[in-house]
Amino acid sequence: MQSQDLDRIIEMAWEDRTTFEAIHYQFGLSEQEVIALMRTHMKPSSFKMWRKRVTGRKTKHGSTSESNRFRAKCHR
């Protein structure tokens, strides 16, 4: 994986309205793979803060998100 792809995945994972499905569509990574990547490439305290932030957040999962703003056309 290229450094710029890694940076973009981390950026997308931090964004509130970017779903895990959008990350999967663009980079082919499942939610569990994104979590593992974040755990590996972040400081432990930053990872814990991120996990607390996304756990249970409706906007991080396409099936529960009401927003179409940041979804790929194939996910609308």
MDTraj code that builds the backbone (N, CA, C; nanometers):
import mdtraj as md
import numpy as np

residues = "MET GLN SER GLN ASP LEU ASP ARG ILE ILE GLU MET ALA TRP GLU ASP ARG THR THR PHE GLU ALA ILE HIS TYR GLN PHE GLY LEU SER GLU GLN GLU VAL ILE ALA LEU MET ARG THR HIS MET LYS PRO SER SER PHE LYS MET TRP ARG LYS ARG VAL THR GLY ARG LYS THR LYS HIS GLY SER THR SER GLU SER ASN ARG PHE ARG ALA LYS CYS HIS ARG".split()
xyz = np.array([
    [0.0843, -0.1171, 0.0000],
    [0.0000, 0.0000, 0.0000],
    [0.0891, 0.1238, 0.0000],
    [0.0541, 0.2174, -0.0850],
    [0.1321, 0.3397, -0.0958],
    [0.1026, 0.4323, 0.0220],
    [0.1990, 0.5143, 0.0536],
    [0.1875, 0.6073, 0.1654],
    [0.0688, 0.7021, 0.1485],
    [0.0472, 0.7518, 0.0267],
    [-0.0637, 0.8448, 0.0047],
    [-0.1983, 0.7732, 0.0199],
    [-0.2075, 0.6448, -0.0178],
    [-0.3299, 0.5682, 0.0040],
    [-0.3546, 0.5487, 0.1531],
    [-0.2505, 0.5161, 0.2262],
    [-0.2616, 0.4980, 0.3707],
    [-0.3096, 0.6265, 0.4366],
    [-0.2517, 0.7386, 0.3986],
    [-0.2923, 0.8679, 0.4539],
    [-0.4390, 0.8972, 0.4232],
    [-0.4827, 0.8664, 0.3009],
    [-0.6217, 0.8927, 0.2618],
    [-0.7181, 0.8016, 0.3372],
    [-0.6826, 0.6757, 0.3568],
    [-0.7677, 0.5831, 0.4321],
    [-0.7849, 0.6326, 0.5749],
    [-0.6755, 0.6734, 0.6379],
    [-0.6824, 0.7248, 0.7753],
    [-0.7678, 0.8508, 0.7796],
    [-0.7499, 0.9386, 0.6834],
    [-0.8296, 1.0608, 0.6771],
    [-0.9787, 1.0285, 0.6621],
    [-1.0110, 0.9358, 0.5729],
    [-1.1505, 0.8972, 0.5520],
    [-1.2092, 0.8315, 0.6770],
    [-1.1291, 0.7517, 0.7459],
    [-1.1766, 0.6853, 0.8672],
    [-1.2087, 0.7875, 0.9762],
    [-1.1352, 0.8975, 0.9817],
    [-1.1607, 1.0020, 1.0819],
    [-1.2815, 1.0873, 1.0466],
    [-1.3150, 1.0962, 0.9173],
    [-1.4274, 1.1803, 0.8756],
    [-1.5590, 1.1197, 0.9253],
    [-1.6434, 1.2020, 0.9830],
    [-1.7689, 1.1537, 1.0401],
    [-1.8636, 1.0963, 0.9360],
    [-1.8733, 1.1575, 0.8223],
    [-1.9745, 1.1182, 0.7254],
    [-1.9242, 1.0224, 0.6177],
    [-1.7993, 0.9839, 0.6215],
    [-1.7474, 0.8863, 0.5265],
    [-1.7701, 0.7474, 0.5845],
    [-1.8482, 0.6676, 0.5155],
    [-1.8834, 0.5353, 0.5669],
    [-1.7715, 0.4349, 0.5439],
    [-1.7759, 0.3272, 0.6214],
    [-1.6819, 0.2173, 0.5988],
    [-1.7057, 0.1560, 0.4611],
    [-1.8295, 0.1595, 0.4149],
    [-1.8614, 0.1065, 0.2824],
    [-1.7911, 0.1871, 0.1727],
    [-1.7821, 0.3193, 0.1913],
    [-1.7131, 0.4047, 0.0943],
    [-1.5634, 0.3722, 0.0911],
    [-1.5067, 0.3463, 0.2073],
    [-1.3646, 0.3077, 0.2140],
    [-1.3458, 0.1723, 0.1446],
    [-1.4392, 0.0811, 0.1681],
    [-1.4315, -0.0505, 0.1032],
    [-1.4414, -0.0365, -0.0482],
    [-1.5326, 0.0467, -0.0946],
    [-1.5515, 0.0667, -0.2378],
    [-1.4261, 0.1242, -0.3027],
    [-1.3624, 0.2195, -0.2364],
    [-1.2459, 0.2871, -0.2957],
    [-1.1169, 0.2082, -0.2790],
    [-1.0991, 0.1405, -0.1654],
    [-0.9711, 0.0770, -0.1365],
    [-0.9793, -0.0738, -0.1164],
    [-1.1008, -0.1304, -0.1107],
    [-1.1163, -0.2743, -0.0960],
    [-1.0912, -0.3266, 0.0441],
    [-1.0976, -0.2393, 0.1450],
    [-1.0737, -0.2802, 0.2835],
    [-1.2055, -0.2922, 0.3586],
    [-1.2218, -0.4011, 0.4310],
    [-1.3413, -0.4182, 0.5137],
    [-1.3297, -0.3313, 0.6381],
    [-1.4388, -0.3219, 0.7118],
    [-1.4378, -0.2439, 0.8359],
    [-1.3317, -0.2978, 0.9319],
    [-1.3241, -0.4289, 0.9448],
    [-1.2257, -0.4893, 1.0346],
    [-1.0825, -0.4603, 0.9890],
    [-1.0596, -0.4579, 0.8587],
    [-0.9260, -0.4262, 0.8067],
    [-0.8916, -0.2795, 0.8327],
    [-0.9898, -0.1910, 0.8226],
    [-0.9665, -0.0492, 0.8526],
    [-0.9323, -0.0327, 1.0005],
    [-1.0042, -0.1032, 1.0870],
    [-0.9767, -0.0966, 1.2306],
    [-0.8348, -0.1460, 1.2592],
    [-0.7945, -0.2572, 1.1969],
    [-0.6596, -0.3106, 1.2168],
    [-0.5540, -0.2128, 1.1658],
    [-0.5810, -0.1503, 1.0516],
    [-0.4879, -0.0520, 0.9952],
    [-0.4739, 0.0672, 1.0887],
    [-0.5866, 0.1139, 1.1410],
    [-0.5824, 0.2283, 1.2327],
    [-0.5069, 0.1916, 1.3604],
    [-0.5276, 0.0715, 1.4102],
    [-0.4578, 0.0274, 1.5319],
    [-0.3064, 0.0233, 1.5079],
    [-0.2661, -0.0206, 1.3909],
    [-0.1244, -0.0352, 1.3582],
    [-0.0546, 0.0983, 1.3351],
    [-0.1247, 0.1931, 1.2738],
    [-0.0602, 0.3163, 1.2295],
    [-0.0890, 0.4386, 1.3165],
    [-0.1544, 0.4185, 1.4288],
    [-0.1830, 0.5310, 1.5181],
    [-0.1248, 0.5040, 1.6556],
    [-0.1030, 0.6115, 1.7305],
    [-0.0629, 0.5953, 1.8701],
    [-0.1798, 0.5309, 1.9443],
    [-0.1518, 0.4518, 2.0468],
    [-0.2603, 0.3857, 2.1211],
    [-0.3689, 0.4821, 2.1707],
    [-0.3287, 0.5978, 2.2195],
    [-0.4287, 0.6932, 2.2706],
    [-0.5156, 0.7480, 2.1565],
    [-0.4557, 0.7726, 2.0408],
    [-0.5316, 0.8217, 1.9258],
    [-0.6269, 0.7145, 1.8749],
    [-0.5801, 0.5899, 1.8730],
    [-0.6663, 0.4801, 1.8299],
    [-0.7857, 0.4665, 1.9223],
    [-0.7641, 0.4722, 2.0534],
    [-0.8752, 0.4608, 2.1496],
    [-0.9753, 0.5741, 2.1298],
    [-0.9262, 0.6960, 2.1062],
    [-1.0134, 0.8101, 2.0838],
    [-1.0960, 0.7881, 1.9566],
    [-1.0319, 0.7396, 1.8498],
    [-1.1018, 0.7141, 1.7249],
    [-1.2077, 0.6054, 1.7416],
    [-1.1729, 0.4963, 1.8082],
    [-1.2683, 0.3861, 1.8276],
    [-1.3888, 0.4330, 1.9087],
    [-1.3644, 0.5126, 2.0102],
    [-1.4743, 0.5655, 2.0903],
    [-1.5639, 0.6532, 2.0036],
    [-1.5028, 0.7285, 1.9151],
    [-1.5757, 0.8208, 1.8288],
    [-1.6627, 0.7477, 1.7267],
    [-1.6126, 0.6405, 1.6646],
    [-1.6872, 0.5744, 1.5572],
    [-1.7777, 0.4619, 1.6053],
    [-1.7556, 0.4112, 1.7248],
    [-1.8378, 0.3019, 1.7741],
    [-1.9810, 0.3502, 1.7941],
    [-2.0721, 0.2863, 1.7266],
    [-2.2126, 0.3215, 1.7377],
    [-2.2551, 0.4427, 1.6583],
    [-2.1650, 0.5006, 1.5830],
    [-2.1972, 0.6201, 1.5032],
    [-2.2722, 0.5769, 1.3771],
    [-2.3929, 0.6249, 1.3619],
    [-2.4765, 0.5858, 1.2482],
    [-2.4131, 0.6230, 1.1147],
    [-2.3463, 0.7362, 1.1086],
    [-2.2941, 0.7844, 0.9806],
    [-2.1758, 0.7042, 0.9288],
    [-2.1163, 0.6179, 1.0104],
    [-2.0029, 0.5381, 0.9639],
    [-2.0479, 0.4095, 0.8952],
    [-2.1778, 0.3807, 0.8966],
    [-2.2302, 0.2601, 0.8332],
    [-2.3392, 0.3000, 0.7355],
    [-2.3210, 0.2627, 0.6101],
    [-2.4124, 0.3040, 0.5045],
    [-2.5556, 0.2625, 0.5267],
    [-2.5773, 0.1478, 0.5866],
    [-2.7132, 0.0983, 0.6046],
    [-2.7907, 0.1797, 0.7081],
    [-2.7213, 0.2485, 0.7972],
    [-2.7890, 0.3261, 0.9008],
    [-2.7781, 0.4765, 0.8794],
    [-2.7023, 0.5168, 0.7802],
    [-2.6825, 0.6591, 0.7554],
    [-2.7916, 0.7137, 0.6643],
    [-2.8453, 0.8284, 0.7011],
    [-2.9473, 0.8922, 0.6195],
    [-2.8866, 0.9870, 0.5161],
    [-2.7594, 1.0140, 0.5264],
    [-2.6937, 1.1108, 0.4393],
    [-2.6457, 1.0459, 0.3101],
    [-2.6677, 1.1138, 0.1983],
    [-2.6129, 1.0713, 0.0694],
    [-2.4984, 1.1629, 0.0275],
    [-2.4660, 1.2580, 0.1103],
    [-2.3713, 1.3629, 0.0742],
    [-2.2348, 1.3097, 0.0331],
    [-2.1803, 1.2141, 0.1057],
    [-2.0462, 1.1650, 0.0759],
    [-2.0457, 1.0224, 0.0240],
    [-2.1583, 0.9716, -0.0152],
    [-2.1653, 0.8345, -0.0640],
    [-2.1316, 0.8270, -0.2118],
    [-2.0690, 0.7183, -0.2486],
    [-2.0450, 0.6921, -0.3895],
    [-2.1795, 0.6635, -0.4546],
    [-2.1924, 0.6918, -0.5824],
    [-2.3192, 0.6708, -0.6513],
    [-2.3692, 0.5270, -0.6388],
    [-2.2781, 0.4336, -0.6379],
    [-2.3190, 0.2921, -0.6309],
    [-2.3784, 0.2558, -0.4953],
    [-2.3635, 0.3394, -0.3945],
    [-2.4128, 0.3103, -0.2597],
    [-2.5393, 0.3881, -0.2250],
    [-2.5927, 0.4635, -0.3217],
    [-2.7118, 0.5443, -0.2939],
    [-2.8367, 0.4656, -0.3172],
])
top = md.Topology()
chain = top.add_chain()
for i, resn in enumerate(residues, 1):
    res = top.add_residue(resn, chain, resSeq=i)
    for name in ("N", "CA", "C"):
        top.add_atom(name, md.element.get_by_symbol(name[0]), res)
traj = md.Trajectory(xyz[None], top)
